[in-house]
Amino acid sequence: MRVGVELARTGAESGRDLLSGRGAADSELGVEVVDRLPNRHGTILRRENGAMTSCREVEQAAPALTAALEGRFAAHKHALLATLRRDGSPRVSGIETSFRNGELWLAMMPDSRKAADLRRDPRFALHAAPIDLDLVDGDAKLDGRAIEVTDPAELERFVAGHDQAPPPSGVGLFRAELTGASLTRVEGDWLVIDSWREGEGTRQRRRQ
């Protein structure tokens, strides 16, 4: 089976944007992509330097940071989701997030552009879009890969626990596996950044 990395280039919309020979050597991308299959979401493979972690595991490793991050996303309804278009350029979309049972869930219309992006390339970044201009409570960001939920029973459980009825088009549901998280806040004259990254654990940086 041919192996390669999906690269951004002109004409990528034709679907022939898969170039072979760089997958194993490209450490910056952190993913390998096999030839496109009907279930494109399954084409992103884990690598030793690209492991993924559930929110529950992050909470066990960094409980205080996780609690602060969840608090920022719960503070208001809308967050910002960054995904990758077919040509590799970024797309930013509004989204509502849900933390339940130790997992982060991303729900959207199943035929939305962002859903199509995640099925093709599951990498994402999520921003809590703070309305606190002074960042006293922090600016929360997460990144990782989104795993689409296709099991009807799991979809039904999610919808049943939601406070709004799903739209007629249904729900496109993804479970987030995290590779990084950060909370940036202001303490006096200091900018304080608490972060977690897979394989590195937690750290705090202070800048002035």
Buried (B, 14 or more C-beta within 10 A) or exposed (E): EEBBBBBEEEEBEEEEBBEEEBBEEBEEBBBBBBEBEEEBBEBBEEBEEBEBBBBEBBBEBBEEBBEBBBBBBEBEEEBBBBBBBBBEEEEEBEBBBBBEEEBBBBBBBBEBEBBBBBBBBBBBBBBBBBEBEEBEBBBBBBBBBBBBBEEEEEBEBBBEEBEEEBEEEEBBBBBBBBBBBBBBBBEEEEBBBBBBBBEEEBEEEEEE
